[in-house]
Amino acid sequence: MLEELETLAPVDAVRGVLDDPSDFTRELPLSKILNVQGYIVAVHNQRPDIDSFKGKHINVLVSGNTCIPKLLESEAVPLLLDPGSPTVASKHGRGTVMLLKLDKLVSSYIMRV
């Protein structure tokens, strides 16, 4: 799947705790920190202790493993995102994905699939 996505755009991915590493053609970490157009984005499979990010200048924290889409703010991290799950229905009635746009402004959208 990642190879197919990479034909469309650059892809950074983390492994889920239930993912079998042998399912991937390359090793994926459980978390990573990215610099995307000057924004520092932390990507974690499970939501870490948010207070652990105080003073680390993280602009966006993307975490999952809840299957519930969320957009939150905190003192430690300005924007906390959980995209939900494309395969598990939530209160939205269908699975969800999230679009994150990092430009002069940070925009995020939850979309039903």
Buried (B, 14 or more C-beta within 10 A) or exposed (E): EEEEEEEEEEEEBBBEEEBEEEEEEEEBEEEEEEEEEEBBBBBBBEBEEBEEBEEEEBBBBBBBBBBBBBEEEEEBBBBBBBBBBBEEEBEBEEBBBBEBEBEEEBEBEBBBE
